[in-house]
Amino acid sequence: MPKPIRENMPYRDCVGVAVFNRRGQVFIGRRKPEDDPEDSSEMGAPWQMPQGGIDKGEAPLETAHRELFEETSIRSVRLIAEAPEWIYYDLPDEALGVALKGKYRGQRQRWFAFLFTGDEAEINVLEPGQGQHPAEFNAWRWEELKRMPDIVVEFKHDAYEQVVAAFADIPEQVSDG
């Protein structure tokens, strides 16, 4: 089967979610390799912030809340900011025609920043959505936002640089100390 032509493929619309705690750190999850639609853990960097596709007729903010719950069980959040524009990334050549159901060249993401207002006991990545959704992460932790571009899979590096730039002032705004 011939390799698809990148320029003829669309971007998949999705959201990304930066959940900040009161220390100004963001939630990150470690992708389960067998459930990773982009094979990013196979490429050496399985950590990322929650993200997911926008369903037909769904508003991006609605998607952000839904995806966050489906991946982490988190509901206790307050919207802080929205990135001013769409952020794009392309899949690497070896994943083109394979990852993202083989239909997309990459993703076009709308990013939202939330403040986590609940107790950490609410976070459950192993049985997310109160056990109603399959786990996409097998671990989670809090991380410094500015470190994210260096710990995500390489093909998302530039997108995460844009996320850091869009939300750079948030850690200071939400920090308790």
Secondary structure, 3 states (H helix, E strand, C coil): CCCCCHHHCCEEEEEEEEEECCCCEEEEEEECHHHCCCCCHHHCCEEECCEEECCCCCCHHHHHHHHHHHHHCCCCEEEEEECCCCEEEECCHHHCCCCHHHCCCEEEEEEEEEEECCCHHHCCCCCCCCCCCCCCEEEEEEEEHHHHHHHECHHHHHHHHHHHHHCCCHHHHHCCC
